[in-house]
Amino acid sequence: MSRWEYAHMIVEIKGFMGGKLGDDYITELNELAREGWAVDQVIPLQIGAGTTSSVVFLLKRER
């Protein structure tokens, strides 16, 4: 039976009214992948009127 460990990473959305996810988060995700983490879910956090303020990456790896 697999046992999982979980973590999260929050990435802020840039640009006027949101809409731009910078490239800097990719380096961090690649580093986490080298440590065995995999993205399990991506959740947008909205601040109103459908505008996304940040994105939460839920990560997991086998223990």
C-alpha positions, -999 to 999 in steps of 0.1 A, spaced: 0 0 0 14 34 -10 19 61 16 20 97 4 35 129 17 19 162 6 31 198 2 19 229 -15 34 258 -34 17 292 -40 24 312 -71 12 348 -73 -4 359 -106 12 390 -122 -1 416 -145 -30 441 -144 -61 422 -134 -41 390 -131 -38 367 -160 0 363 -162 17 334 -145 54 342 -146 81 316 -157 100 317 -124 78 290 -108 89 265 -134 124 264 -120 111 257 -85 87 230 -98 116 213 -116 137 213 -84 108 198 -65 104 171 -92 141 162 -88 133 157 -51 105 133 -60 75 156 -58 48 155 -84 20 180 -90 -13 164 -79 -37 194 -83 -37 230 -94 -61 253 -76 -67 290 -87 -75 314 -59 -99 341 -69 -102 376 -54 -136 385 -69 -152 390 -103 -134 359 -116 -99 375 -112 -73 350 -101 -48 363 -75 -26 332 -72 -24 295 -80 -18 268 -54 1 237 -66 -7 206 -45 23 182 -46 27 147 -35 55 121 -33 57 85 -21 72 81 14 
